[in-house]
Amino acid sequence: MKLIKSVEKKFRSAQVVIVVLLVSAVLMTVGLSLSKDVTTETKIDINEESLKKAFNAAESGINYYLGTGNTVYSSPDNQSTANINARPIEADGAILDFGEYVGVNDNEFYWLVDHLDNGDMGISYYNSATVDVCGTGFTGSLEINYYYKSGANFGVSRFGYNFSSDPTKKVNGFTDFVGDCVTINTNNAVVDPILITLTPIFNGGRFYLSGIGTFPAQGVDISSTGKVGEVSSGQVNKKLRVVQRYKIPYFLLMGVVSESSILSD
C-alpha cells in the first residue's frame, strides 16, 4: 500500500512539473511574440520616417535645381541627399507629341522657337515652311492659333476646323474638314514662327505636330532621387518627377496680339 501511495505521489508531482513547464512554454511563446511585434512596429516606424525624409530630400532637390541649376543637393543636417537629372522635352524625330489628352476648351502649346535658360524666348526657330496639326480620330471642332514675329511686331493667324459631320457639333465660320491632319503655313521665310496653340471644342482629343523642320525643346523633365542612410545599412530612396512645359496664361497670350482691349466692361 505504501508503495502504491509513493508511486501516486510521484506521479502527481510529475504532473505538476509538466503543467508548470507547459505554462512556462506558453508564457514564453506569448512573450516572444509580443517582443517580435514591437520590433516589427518599430522597424516600420523607422522606415516611414526614412521615407518621409527621402521624399522631402527629393522635393527639396527639385526646388534647389530650379533655384541654382545644381544637380546635387544635401539637406542642412547632412542626413539626406538628392541627385537631380534634368533633360529637355524634345520631339521624337519629326513628331512633336506630348501623349496627353486635351480636354474640351483646354489649351495645348507647341513652341516653334527655343527658350533660354531663364525661360525667355531665344532666336532659333522651326525651320520649315509648313507644319501639320494632327488629331487622330478627333470628332470635335478645333481652334488653331499660329503666333509669329514680323520684325519687331507680333501677330497671330487664326484657323478653325470642324472635324465632325454632326451639325450640332460644328462652329459657324469654321471650315468643314475630313481627315486627321491640317497643314499650317508657317511662312518661315517671311516671319519668325513662335507658337501654335490648339483648343478643342465639343470633344477633347489627343493631338500632335508633324513637320519636316526641327522642333525646339518644349520644356524640362526633372527627376530627383532623395536618399537617406548608407547603402551598407539599408539606404532608403524616393524618386520624384516634375515636367515643366513652357507655357503662358492663355488670356495673356491673347492680349499680346489683340487689336482691342481684352478687359471686360
Backbone as CSV, one residue per row, in Angstrom:
resi,resn,N_x,N_y,N_z,CA_x,CA_y,CA_z,C_x,C_y,C_z
1,MET,0.854,-1.219,0.000,0.000,0.000,0.000,0.878,1.253,0.000
2,LYS,1.925,1.218,0.888,2.812,2.377,0.944,3.487,2.590,-0.410
3,LEU,3.797,1.462,-1.059,4.435,1.572,-2.368,3.520,2.243,-3.388
4,ILE,2.243,1.883,-3.341,1.268,2.481,-4.270,1.119,3.974,-4.015
5,LYS,1.015,4.342,-2.753,0.865,5.758,-2.416,2.094,6.549,-2.862
6,SER,3.279,5.908,-2.697,4.515,6.597,-3.091,4.533,6.840,-4.592
7,VAL,4.063,5.831,-5.340,4.025,5.971,-6.800,3.041,7.057,-7.217
8,GLU,1.849,7.069,-6.542,0.844,8.085,-6.874,1.352,9.494,-6.585
9,LYS,2.093,9.609,-5.480,2.619,10.920,-5.099,3.627,11.412,-6.130
10,LYS,4.507,10.475,-6.556,5.492,10.849,-7.572,4.816,11.196,-8.889
11,PHE,3.744,10.483,-9.218,3.008,10.746,-10.472,2.380,12.133,-10.461
12,ARG,1.766,12.460,-9.254,1.159,13.795,-9.148,2.234,14.877,-9.249
13,SER,3.387,14.604,-8.658,4.478,15.585,-8.728,4.935,15.789,-10.162
14,ALA,5.001,14.680,-10.885,5.402,14.770,-12.297,4.392,15.562,-13.106
15,GLN,3.084,15.366,-12.787,2.046,16.117,-13.486,2.190,17.625,-13.247
16,VAL,2.478,17.942,-11.994,2.651,19.367,-11.647,3.815,19.961,-12.432
17,VAL,4.908,19.199,-12.495,6.082,19.682,-13.227,5.753,19.896,-14.707
18,ILE,5.016,18.925,-15.271,4.643,19.036,-16.690,3.759,20.253,-16.931
19,VAL,2.766,20.438,-16.021,1.873,21.600,-16.151,2.663,22.899,-16.057
20,VAL,3.590,22.960,-15.099,4.405,24.175,-14.935,5.233,24.438,-16.194
21,LEU,5.806,23.373,-16.737,6.595,23.522,-17.961,5.747,24.006,-19.131
22,LEU,4.539,23.431,-19.253,3.653,23.843,-20.333,3.265,25.311,-20.203
23,VAL,2.876,25.703,-18.972,2.508,27.109,-18.733,3.673,28.029,-19.027
24,SER,4.859,27.617,-18.607,6.057,28.443,-18.861,6.307,28.579,-20.353
25,ALA,6.136,27.448,-21.065,6.356,27.484,-22.511,5.372,28.414,-23.203
26,VAL,4.089,28.348,-22.759,3.071,29.225,-23.342,3.396,30.689,-23.072
27,LEU,3.753,31.003,-21.829,4.084,32.376,-21.467,5.306,32.874,-22.248
28,MET,6.289,31.983,-22.399,7.490,32.365,-23.138,7.155,32.641,-24.595
29,THR,6.294,31.791,-25.178,5.894,31.977,-26.577,5.162,33.299,-26.763
30,VAL,4.234,33.585,-25.855,3.497,34.853,-25.923,4.444,36.031,-25.777
31,GLY,5.382,35.897,-24.843,6.341,36.978,-24.627,7.199,37.231,-25.840
32,LEU,7.690,36.142,-26.463,8.482,36.292,-27.678,7.664,36.889,-28.814
33,SER,6.392,36.479,-28.911,5.516,37.008,-29.948,5.319,38.506,-29.781
34,LEU,5.068,38.930,-28.528,4.907,40.359,-28.261,6.186,41.118,-28.576
35,SER,7.309,40.522,-28.203,8.586,41.157,-28.480,8.794,41.318,-29.977
36,LYS,8.418,40.309,-30.767,8.545,40.363,-32.219,7.669,41.458,-32.806
37,ASP,6.417,41.566,-32.309,5.511,42.591,-32.794,6.069,43.981,-32.527
38,VAL,6.598,44.194,-31.349,7.145,45.504,-31.002,8.325,45.833,-31.906
39,THR,9.179,44.834,-32.146,10.333,45.056,-33.018,9.901,45.397,-34.436
40,THR,8.903,44.697,-34.959,8.398,44.949,-36.310,7.795,46.342,-36.420
41,GLU,6.985,46.717,-35.451,6.359,48.039,-35.482,7.400,49.134,-35.409
42,THR,8.431,48.927,-34.612,9.490,49.923,-34.506,10.220,50.067,-35.834
43,LYS,10.461,48.930,-36.511,11.129,48.970,-37.809,10.274,49.683,-38.843
44,ILE,8.951,49.420,-38.814,8.045,50.091,-39.738,8.056,51.589,-39.495
45,ASP,8.027,52.005,-38.217,8.055,53.425,-37.891,9.332,54.075,-38.415
46,ILE,10.470,53.366,-38.260,11.736,53.908,-38.734,11.721,54.043,-40.253
47,ASN,11.186,53.032,-40.962,11.115,53.086,-42.425,10.230,54.221,-42.900
48,GLU,9.090,54.420,-42.247,8.197,55.509,-42.629,8.873,56.858,-42.444
49,GLU,9.600,56.995,-41.348,10.307,58.250,-41.107,11.393,58.462,-42.157
50,SER,12.083,57.388,-42.527,13.120,57.492,-43.554,12.529,57.837,-44.911
51,LEU,11.355,57.238,-45.227,10.684,57.549,-46.488,10.285,59.019,-46.547
52,LYS,9.796,59.551,-45.417,9.420,60.966,-45.370,10.644,61.846,-45.619
53,LYS,11.764,61.486,-44.985,12.982,62.275,-45.168,13.471,62.182,-46.615
54,ALA,13.386,60.977,-47.205,13.810,60.817,-48.588,12.912,61.610,-49.535
55,PHE,11.595,61.608,-49.262,10.652,62.380,-50.079,10.960,63.871,-49.972
56,ASN,11.182,64.348,-48.745,11.485,65.771,-48.548,12.786,66.148,-49.247
57,ALA,13.768,65.229,-49.208,15.040,65.500,-49.878,14.847,65.586,-51.387
58,ALA,14.042,64.667,-51.951,13.783,64.691,-53.396,13.066,65.978,-53.798
59,GLU,12.081,66.379,-53.008,11.335,67.599,-53.298,12.235,68.827,-53.176
60,SER,13.049,68.859,-52.128,13.968,69.985,-51.942,15.003,70.025,-53.057
61,GLY,15.381,68.828,-53.553,16.342,68.767,-54.643,15.823,69.437,-55.898
62,ILE,14.535,69.234,-56.194,13.941,69.873,-57.375,13.931,71.391,-57.212
63,ASN,13.505,71.848,-56.042,13.494,73.295,-55.793,14.908,73.871,-55.838
64,TYR,15.861,73.111,-55.316,17.265,73.553,-55.328,17.768,73.683,-56.762
65,TYR,17.421,72.720,-57.607,17.846,72.777,-59.008,17.217,73.974,-59.714
66,LEU,15.913,74.180,-59.490,15.236,75.304,-60.145,15.816,76.639,-59.707
67,GLY,16.314,76.694,-58.476,16.859,77.952,-57.969,18.316,78.177,-58.303
68,THR,19.085,77.094,-58.443,20.532,77.236,-58.617,21.069,76.588,-59.891
69,GLY,20.342,75.599,-60.427,20.845,74.856,-61.577,21.768,73.716,-61.184
70,ASN,22.062,73.559,-59.893,22.933,72.470,-59.435,22.160,71.160,-59.343
71,THR,22.841,70.054,-59.621,22.169,68.755,-59.691,22.456,67.850,-58.492
72,VAL,23.139,68.368,-57.480,23.388,67.603,-56.252,22.936,68.444,-55.063
73,TYR,22.081,67.847,-54.218,21.531,68.567,-53.067,21.851,67.793,-51.789
74,SER,22.153,68.534,-50.720,22.362,67.946,-49.395,21.554,68.736,-48.383
75,SER,20.823,68.028,-47.509,19.988,68.703,-46.514,20.862,69.451,-45.517
76,PRO,20.330,70.471,-44.857,21.122,71.255,-43.888,21.730,70.409,-42.777
77,ASP,21.060,69.320,-42.378,21.597,68.461,-41.317,22.485,67.343,-41.866
78,ASN,22.685,67.322,-43.193,23.537,66.330,-43.855,23.071,64.893,-43.661
79,GLN,21.810,64.695,-43.312,21.284,63.349,-43.122,20.608,62.798,-44.380
80,SER,20.385,63.639,-45.362,19.756,63.187,-46.605,20.336,63.976,-47.777
81,THR,20.305,63.351,-48.949,20.819,63.973,-50.158,19.844,63.722,-51.308
82,ALA,20.083,64.384,-52.425,19.272,64.156,-53.622,20.138,64.367,-54.856
83,ASN,19.968,63.477,-55.808,20.607,63.621,-57.112,19.539,63.996,-58.131
84,ILE,19.788,65.053,-58.889,18.793,65.584,-59.818,19.264,65.362,-61.245
85,ASN,18.331,64.930,-62.082,18.610,64.761,-63.512,17.576,65.569,-64.301
86,ALA,18.050,66.442,-65.172,17.159,67.288,-65.976,17.460,67.069,-67.457
87,ARG,16.409,66.835,-68.217,16.586,66.656,-69.661,15.519,67.457,-70.400
88,PRO,15.842,67.963,-71.575,14.862,68.749,-72.339,13.739,67.869,-72.880
89,ILE,12.547,68.430,-72.972,11.404,67.743,-73.580,11.470,68.012,-75.077
90,GLU,11.792,66.979,-75.839,12.063,67.168,-77.259,11.123,66.332,-78.116
91,ALA,11.084,66.666,-79.394,10.282,65.914,-80.351,10.933,64.572,-80.628
92,ASP,10.113,63.622,-81.005,10.604,62.318,-81.419,10.757,62.352,-82.941
93,GLY,11.931,62.772,-83.371,12.156,62.937,-84.803,11.320,64.079,-85.356
94,ALA,10.441,63.770,-86.321,9.604,64.791,-86.953,8.250,64.918,-86.274
95,ILE,8.043,64.211,-85.149,6.753,64.228,-84.452,6.914,64.874,-83.080
96,LEU,6.091,65.878,-82.828,6.066,66.514,-81.517,4.768,66.120,-80.827
97,ASP,4.860,65.161,-79.920,3.673,64.574,-79.295,3.909,64.454,-77.800
98,PHE,3.069,65.122,-77.011,3.189,65.053,-75.556,2.471,63.843,-74.967
99,GLY,1.670,63.159,-75.787,0.957,61.995,-75.298,-0.107,62.323,-74.269
100,GLU,-0.640,63.520,-74.321,-1.623,63.967,-73.341,-2.997,64.132,-73.986
101,TYR,-4.017,63.905,-73.181,-5.390,64.170,-73.613,-5.717,65.625,-73.296
102,VAL,-6.215,66.330,-74.293,-6.579,67.742,-74.123,-8.091,67.819,-73.998
103,GLY,-8.570,68.294,-72.869,-9.996,68.357,-72.619,-10.698,69.447,-73.408
104,VAL,-12.005,69.390,-73.403,-12.810,70.389,-74.104,-12.498,71.783,-73.571
105,ASN,-12.218,72.706,-74.472,-11.924,74.116,-74.171,-10.613,74.315,-73.409
106,ASP,-9.812,73.254,-73.260,-8.465,73.420,-72.718,-7.528,73.849,-73.850
107,ASN,-6.291,74.191,-73.475,-5.333,74.666,-74.465,-4.067,73.818,-74.444
108,GLU,-3.536,73.554,-75.623,-2.249,72.872,-75.744,-1.276,73.781,-76.474
109,PHE,-0.010,73.796,-76.002,1.010,74.691,-76.535,2.083,73.886,-77.270
110,TYR,2.452,74.353,-78.444,3.562,73.777,-79.206,4.471,74.930,-79.633
111,TRP,5.660,74.987,-79.056,6.564,76.097,-79.353,7.354,75.842,-80.626
112,LEU,7.504,76.891,-81.429,8.279,76.842,-82.665,9.546,77.672,-82.548
113,VAL,9.858,78.122,-81.332,11.084,78.870,-81.051,11.685,78.303,-79.768
114,ASP,13.018,78.341,-79.676,13.663,77.789,-78.480,13.560,78.767,-77.312
115,HIS,13.937,78.293,-76.123,13.926,79.123,-74.919,15.312,79.130,-74.279
116,LEU,15.642,80.249,-73.666,16.902,80.369,-72.939,16.754,79.747,-71.547
117,ASP,17.871,79.641,-70.832,17.847,79.016,-69.507,16.944,79.755,-68.526
118,ASN,16.792,81.068,-68.723,15.944,81.846,-67.811,14.478,81.843,-68.223
119,GLY,14.138,81.084,-69.291,12.750,80.986,-69.724,12.367,81.934,-70.832
120,ASP,13.230,82.893,-71.171,12.931,83.831,-72.258,13.021,83.118,-73.608
121,MET,12.316,83.652,-74.596,12.387,83.100,-75.939,13.758,83.364,-76.551
122,GLY,14.242,82.362,-77.312,15.522,82.509,-77.975,15.354,82.997,-79.396
123,ILE,16.294,82.617,-80.255,16.257,83.080,-81.649,16.413,81.915,-82.621
124,SER,16.267,80.684,-82.131,16.333,79.519,-83.003,14.913,79.048,-83.295
125,TYR,14.495,79.139,-84.574,13.106,78.915,-84.937,12.926,77.607,-85.724
126,TYR,11.700,77.101,-85.675,11.309,75.971,-86.530,11.590,76.368,-87.974
127,ASN,12.285,75.492,-88.706,12.851,75.913,-89.989,12.218,75.243,-91.193
128,SER,10.900,75.105,-91.189,10.205,74.582,-92.361,9.020,75.486,-92.674
129,ALA,8.582,75.474,-93.931,7.525,76.387,-94.364,6.138,75.959,-93.914
130,THR,5.972,74.676,-93.519,4.657,74.185,-93.094,4.806,73.261,-91.892
131,VAL,3.692,73.074,-91.204,3.616,72.107,-90.119,2.207,71.526,-90.129
132,ASP,2.085,70.238,-89.877,0.775,69.585,-89.823,0.307,69.462,-88.385
133,VAL,-0.941,69.857,-88.144,-1.593,69.690,-86.845,-2.526,68.493,-86.960
134,CYS,-2.281,67.474,-86.152,-2.995,66.205,-86.313,-3.741,65.815,-85.043
135,GLY,-4.920,65.234,-85.254,-5.706,64.700,-84.153,-6.368,63.414,-84.593
136,THR,-5.691,62.301,-84.419,-6.183,61.016,-84.905,-7.512,60.651,-84.256
137,GLY,-8.534,60.469,-85.097,-9.847,60.089,-84.580,-10.607,61.208,-83.909
138,PHE,-10.124,62.432,-83.993,-10.801,63.561,-83.351,-12.105,63.874,-84.072
139,THR,-13.179,64.094,-83.309,-14.501,64.314,-83.905,-15.158,65.603,-83.427
140,GLY,-14.389,66.525,-82.902,-14.956,67.795,-82.478,-14.566,68.912,-83.433
141,SER,-14.581,70.124,-82.941,-14.089,71.271,-83.694,-12.784,71.729,-83.053
142,LEU,-11.922,72.332,-83.849,-10.585,72.682,-83.357,-10.230,74.109,-83.751
143,GLU,-9.889,74.911,-82.750,-9.382,76.264,-82.982,-7.863,76.221,-82.932
144,ILE,-7.231,76.741,-83.969,-5.770,76.762,-84.057,-5.301,78.206,-84.171
145,ASN,-4.398,78.611,-83.295,-3.817,79.943,-83.349,-2.313,79.817,-83.619
146,TYR,-1.856,80.492,-84.638,-0.446,80.470,-85.001,0.156,81.848,-84.723
147,TYR,1.076,81.908,-83.767,1.704,83.165,-83.360,3.075,83.281,-84.026
148,TYR,3.388,84.482,-84.470,4.642,84.692,-85.181,5.162,86.100,-84.893
149,LYS,6.384,86.341,-85.336,7.004,87.654,-85.166,7.459,88.157,-86.522
150,SER,7.075,89.369,-86.830,7.469,90.010,-88.081,8.205,91.297,-87.741
151,GLY,9.520,91.263,-87.863,10.310,92.409,-87.430,10.212,92.564,-85.918
152,ALA,9.752,93.740,-85.482,9.582,93.980,-84.047,8.143,93.742,-83.606
153,ASN,7.281,93.356,-84.532,5.860,93.197,-84.221,5.481,91.722,-84.097
154,PHE,4.487,91.486,-83.254,3.944,90.145,-83.078,2.564,90.078,-83.730
155,GLY,2.259,88.913,-84.308,0.953,88.742,-84.933,0.428,87.335,-84.700
156,VAL,-0.805,87.110,-85.119,-1.415,85.796,-84.953,-2.319,85.512,-86.151
157,SER,-2.278,84.292,-86.632,-3.217,83.815,-87.656,-4.122,82.788,-86.988
158,ARG,-5.433,82.931,-87.218,-6.395,82.072,-86.535,-7.097,81.175,-87.560
159,PHE,-7.260,79.903,-87.161,-7.905,78.920,-88.026,-8.925,78.130,-87.205
160,GLY,-9.993,77.695,-87.884,-10.995,76.860,-87.223,-11.474,75.760,-88.149
161,TYR,-11.547,74.542,-87.613,-11.935,73.400,-88.443,-12.971,72.550,-87.707
162,ASN,-13.980,72.131,-88.445,-14.981,71.189,-87.934,-14.628,69.785,-88.434
163,PHE,-14.241,68.912,-87.514,-13.885,67.540,-87.887,-15.102,66.618,-87.851
164,SER,-16.202,67.083,-87.303,-17.389,66.245,-87.142,-18.406,66.537,-88.246
165,SER,-19.133,65.493,-88.637,-20.222,65.667,-89.603,-21.541,65.963,-88.897
166,ASP,-21.533,65.899,-87.567,-22.738,66.181,-86.788,-22.972,67.694,-86.772
167,PRO,-24.102,68.171,-87.327,-24.341,69.621,-87.390,-24.438,70.273,-86.013
168,THR,-24.728,69.495,-84.979,-24.816,70.060,-83.630,-23.432,70.226,-83.002
169,LYS,-22.406,69.685,-83.665,-21.041,69.789,-83.146,-20.145,70.510,-84.146
170,LYS,-20.697,71.595,-84.694,-19.941,72.428,-85.619,-19.988,73.876,-85.162
171,VAL,-18.905,74.581,-85.406,-18.836,76.007,-85.084,-19.040,76.794,-86.368
172,ASN,-20.000,77.710,-86.350,-20.249,78.553,-87.519,-18.997,79.360,-87.867
173,GLY,-18.647,79.347,-89.143,-17.464,80.071,-89.584,-16.224,79.197,-89.672
174,PHE,-16.259,78.020,-89.040,-15.137,77.098,-89.145,-15.221,76.327,-90.467
175,THR,-14.104,75.858,-90.939,-14.044,75.093,-92.185,-14.323,73.614,-91.906
176,ASP,-15.264,73.039,-92.645,-15.504,71.598,-92.516,-14.298,70.839,-93.069
177,PHE,-13.865,69.824,-92.318,-12.642,69.129,-92.699,-12.810,67.632,-92.499
178,VAL,-12.307,66.857,-93.446,-12.308,65.403,-93.349,-10.861,64.919,-93.374
179,GLY,-10.448,64.213,-92.344,-9.067,63.739,-92.264,-8.541,63.886,-90.851
180,ASP,-7.270,63.599,-90.691,-6.641,63.681,-89.369,-5.732,64.889,-89.201
181,CYS,-5.146,65.387,-90.276,-4.146,66.455,-90.173,-4.495,67.641,-91.064
182,VAL,-4.331,68.825,-90.518,-4.467,70.056,-91.307,-3.090,70.708,-91.395
183,THR,-2.811,71.339,-92.505,-1.500,71.942,-92.749,-1.547,73.442,-92.481
184,ILE,-0.603,73.910,-91.672,-0.499,75.333,-91.365,0.756,75.877,-92.038
185,ASN,0.601,76.968,-92.778,1.730,77.617,-93.440,2.442,78.510,-92.429
186,THR,3.678,78.157,-92.082,4.411,78.942,-91.080,5.183,80.110,-91.676
187,ASN,5.249,80.199,-93.008,5.867,81.368,-93.667,7.233,81.709,-93.073
188,ASN,8.025,80.698,-92.806,9.266,80.961,-92.081,10.258,81.820,-92.870
189,ALA,10.069,81.934,-94.174,10.966,82.788,-94.967,10.598,84.260,-94.818
190,VAL,9.391,84.535,-94.334,8.910,85.917,-94.214,8.852,86.353,-92.754
191,VAL,8.398,85.461,-91.885,8.248,85.791,-90.466,8.942,84.714,-89.634
192,ASP,9.087,84.985,-88.347,9.673,84.021,-87.412,8.550,83.309,-86.675
193,PRO,8.407,81.998,-86.847,7.331,81.268,-86.156,7.633,81.146,-84.668
194,ILE,6.616,81.349,-83.841,6.809,81.332,-82.391,6.047,80.201,-81.716
195,LEU,4.744,80.086,-82.001,3.930,79.189,-81.181,2.661,78.800,-81.918
196,ILE,2.218,77.562,-81.700,0.904,77.106,-82.148,0.133,76.635,-80.925
197,THR,-1.086,77.139,-80.768,-1.948,76.686,-79.678,-3.193,76.025,-80.263
198,LEU,-3.673,74.999,-79.579,-4.874,74.281,-80.001,-5.921,74.348,-78.898
199,THR,-7.177,74.514,-79.295,-8.299,74.480,-78.362,-9.398,73.606,-78.942
200,PRO,-9.586,72.383,-78.425,-10.665,71.520,-78.924,-12.019,71.974,-78.396
201,ILE,-13.048,71.907,-79.248,-14.416,72.321,-78.899,-15.356,71.131,-79.120
202,PHE,-16.322,70.993,-78.224,-17.316,69.913,-78.232,-16.739,68.584,-77.711
203,ASN,-15.574,68.198,-78.220,-14.922,66.971,-77.759,-13.458,67.247,-77.487
204,GLY,-12.899,66.520,-76.505,-11.467,66.571,-76.292,-10.774,65.597,-77.226
205,GLY,-9.461,65.557,-77.174,-8.734,64.644,-78.043,-7.249,64.651,-77.754
206,ARG,-6.536,63.820,-78.486,-5.077,63.748,-78.415,-4.506,64.296,-79.727
207,PHE,-3.535,65.195,-79.617,-3.026,65.890,-80.784,-1.500,65.838,-80.828
208,TYR,-0.960,66.095,-82.003,0.491,66.184,-82.163,0.800,67.014,-83.403
209,LEU,2.048,67.476,-83.484,2.525,68.196,-84.663,3.452,67.292,-85.464
210,SER,3.371,67.408,-86.762,4.257,66.673,-87.650,4.867,67.660,-88.635
211,GLY,6.185,67.618,-88.766,6.819,68.576,-89.666,8.129,68.065,-90.214
212,ILE,8.655,68.800,-91.167,9.940,68.470,-91.772,11.063,69.163,-91.025
213,GLY,10.767,70.325,-90.468,11.785,71.084,-89.759,12.061,70.527,-88.376
214,THR,12.972,71.180,-87.673,13.371,70.775,-86.326,12.550,71.525,-85.290
215,PHE,11.884,70.771,-84.432,11.118,71.391,-83.353,12.043,71.673,-82.170
216,PRO,11.949,72.864,-81.567,12.781,73.176,-80.399,12.279,72.449,-79.158
217,ALA,13.081,72.470,-78.106,12.683,71.867,-76.828,11.447,72.573,-76.292
218,GLN,10.575,71.805,-75.647,9.297,72.325,-75.169,9.263,72.540,-73.663
219,GLY,10.366,72.287,-72.986,10.416,72.427,-71.533,11.497,71.532,-70.969
220,VAL,11.379,71.242,-69.666,12.388,70.433,-68.977,11.696,69.337,-68.172
221,ASP,12.227,68.131,-68.275,11.757,66.980,-67.494,12.766,66.763,-66.368
222,ILE,12.332,66.989,-65.119,13.240,66.943,-63.973,12.891,65.753,-63.089
223,SER,13.891,64.922,-62.778,13.703,63.833,-61.822,14.709,64.004,-60.686
224,SER,14.247,63.741,-59.465,15.086,63.908,-58.286,14.950,62.674,-57.406
225,THR,16.083,62.078,-57.022,16.091,60.893,-56.162,16.640,61.266,-54.797
226,GLY,15.759,61.279,-53.784,16.173,61.559,-52.414,16.691,60.297,-51.751
227,LYS,17.760,60.442,-50.969,18.395,59.294,-50.322,18.620,59.575,-48.839
228,VAL,18.350,58.549,-48.012,18.572,58.626,-46.569,19.306,57.368,-46.128
229,GLY,20.379,57.534,-45.350,21.112,56.386,-44.847,22.200,55.938,-45.800
230,GLU,22.945,54.908,-45.344,24.028,54.351,-46.122,23.579,53.085,-46.849
231,VAL,24.214,52.798,-47.963,23.879,51.607,-48.734,24.111,50.345,-47.919
232,SER,25.191,50.331,-47.150,25.545,49.143,-46.370,24.554,48.842,-45.259
233,SER,23.865,49.881,-44.770,22.921,49.687,-43.666,21.467,49.773,-44.103
234,GLY,21.227,49.734,-45.413,19.849,49.762,-45.913,19.387,51.166,-46.259
235,GLN,19.896,51.685,-47.348,19.553,53.045,-47.774,18.108,53.108,-48.270
236,VAL,17.415,54.202,-47.949,16.034,54.416,-48.382,16.027,55.486,-49.469
237,ASN,15.422,55.182,-50.622,15.366,56.108,-51.760,13.922,56.469,-52.086
238,LYS,13.724,57.689,-52.551,12.414,58.144,-53.020,12.628,59.037,-54.236
239,LYS,11.927,58.712,-55.339,12.118,59.444,-56.584,10.890,60.263,-56.940
240,LEU,11.113,61.513,-57.318,10.046,62.407,-57.762,10.373,62.895,-59.174
241,ARG,9.309,63.155,-59.947,9.490,63.644,-61.317,8.550,64.811,-61.557
242,VAL,9.098,65.864,-62.129,8.321,67.061,-62.447,8.567,67.416,-63.909
243,VAL,7.485,67.594,-64.663,7.591,68.003,-66.060,7.192,69.470,-66.150
244,GLN,8.128,70.302,-66.544,7.873,71.742,-66.661,7.859,72.142,-68.134
245,ARG,6.657,72.395,-68.633,6.497,72.846,-70.015,6.528,74.369,-70.052
246,TYR,7.009,74.906,-71.166,6.964,76.345,-71.375,5.529,76.727,-71.722
247,LYS,4.905,77.510,-70.847,3.527,77.923,-71.093,3.322,79.367,-70.658
248,ILE,2.310,79.975,-71.253,1.893,81.337,-70.921,0.392,81.290,-70.648
249,PRO,-0.087,81.995,-69.626,-1.547,82.051,-69.451,-2.226,82.470,-70.745
250,TYR,-3.221,81.713,-71.153,-3.815,81.909,-72.479,-4.405,83.308,-72.642
251,PHE,-5.042,83.828,-71.594,-5.648,85.166,-71.711,-4.566,86.215,-71.926
252,LEU,-3.384,86.008,-71.338,-2.292,86.955,-71.506,-1.725,86.873,-72.918
253,LEU,-1.649,85.673,-73.438,-1.173,85.484,-74.802,-2.100,86.161,-75.798
254,MET,-3.406,86.061,-75.564,-4.368,86.715,-76.441,-4.211,88.227,-76.384
255,GLY,-3.876,88.737,-75.209,-3.732,90.180,-75.054,-2.546,90.751,-75.798
256,VAL,-1.505,89.929,-75.993,-0.315,90.405,-76.675,-0.591,90.794,-78.105
257,VAL,-1.500,90.039,-78.759,-1.755,90.273,-80.174,-3.170,90.814,-80.424
258,SER,-3.869,91.181,-79.366,-5.223,91.675,-79.531,-5.228,93.075,-80.113
259,GLU,-6.123,93.290,-81.051,-6.223,94.633,-81.664,-7.098,95.561,-80.833
260,SER,-7.789,95.022,-79.851,-8.620,95.848,-78.975,-8.439,95.360,-77.549
261,SER,-9.071,96.032,-76.609,-8.899,95.684,-75.195,-9.491,94.311,-74.922
262,ILE,-8.795,93.543,-74.082,-9.315,92.240,-73.661,-10.009,92.331,-72.309
263,LEU,-10.068,93.573,-71.763,-10.740,93.750,-70.488,-12.235,93.867,-70.694
264,SER,-13.002,93.323,-69.740,-14.458,93.409,-69.847,-14.927,94.794,-69.440
265,ASP,-16.141,95.123,-69.854,-16.698,96.412,-69.482,-17.164,96.398,-68.028
